[in-house]
Every structure is written in C-alpha cells, then in structure tokens.
Amino acid sequence: MEVRGFKKQITAVMKMLPGCRLLVLLSCLSVLVESGTVHLDSCTVNVHTHELRKYYSVIKSNVIEGDNALGVKLLDRSLIKDVQEGQTCCFLRLVLRFYVERVFSNYVSSQPQQQRYSSALANAFVSIRKDIHKCHCHCGEETQRTIDSLHAEFIKLHVNQAAQKAVGELDTVLGWLEGLGQKT
C-alpha cells in the first residue's frame, strides 16, 4: 500500500514539473527583459538598462583597446549634473541623437559579433529616443551649447576614431540612464 501511495505522489510531482519548469523559465526571462523607469523632468520612459549593459559588456574591452585617442575625452560623468532644471529630457534626447546619428553610424568593428552588439545598442537608443520624443521636451540654449561642444570635440578627431572613442565612453551614458532610473 505504501509503495502505491509513493508512486501516486511521484506521479503528481511529475505532472507538476512542466508547470514548474515554465515558471522557472519565465522568471529567468523576466530578468533578461527587466526595464526601469527613467525620470526625465515631467516625463518617464522605460529603458532596459540591464540589456544595454549586457550588450556593452560584450564590446567594451575591444572598443577601449582600439581607442588610440587617449588624451581626448568626449563625455564627463559630471556633465549631467550641470544640466539645468527641466533640461534633463532635452539633454538625454540630444545625447541619444548624437549617438544614433554620429557615433553608431560611423562605428565599424572587424568582428561580426561586436558589430551585432553595437547595432543592438544603436537600435535600443533609437527606441529610447522615440519614447523620449513623445515627451515633447524643450531645449534651452545652455543645453544646446553643451551638446554643441560634444559635437565640436567629436569632429576634431577622424570620424572612425571619434566613433570608437564615443562607443568606448558609452559607460558614461549608461550610468546616466541608470542614475535617472534611481530618482524618485
């Protein structure tokens, strides 16, 4: 009798396993598509920072290794702290525009996997930019001047070298996105 009861329990557990497997799979997938809300003045957008970090981590060492403009810095982490009140949305929209239009369009890697991941980052930036565009943020002169100075530094370098440098500094942009996601 006890053996039959044990077999029934095993059978019941086995029937539940596919459901458990599905729950485990879904919980693992939810981590991969984890998104955070980025606060941009009076607007919020969802950004998959975990995914962006994953893509960047694949290309980071190769990009930094290939950066031969060591004395030049395009972005400074503290730059976002100098953005005036109510200009965060504009600033981020313009930074993403810069990366989509100037950086990713000129970045070339000899390794196909590196190129795929940089393309994934570019596509993610396009998507975030579309969402920010819905915010209808207005740009002040000071914010525009800040972005203009970024462009000025970029064009001082050869275009491929500048793109390499800017991709290597993506860590700063990702840090800004994560920081804006932590605001409450």
Summary of the structure (lengths in Angstrom):
residues: 184
radius of gyration: 22.3
end to end distance: 60.8
largest distance: 84.5
contacts: 516
relative contact order: 0.17
helix: 71%
strand: 5%
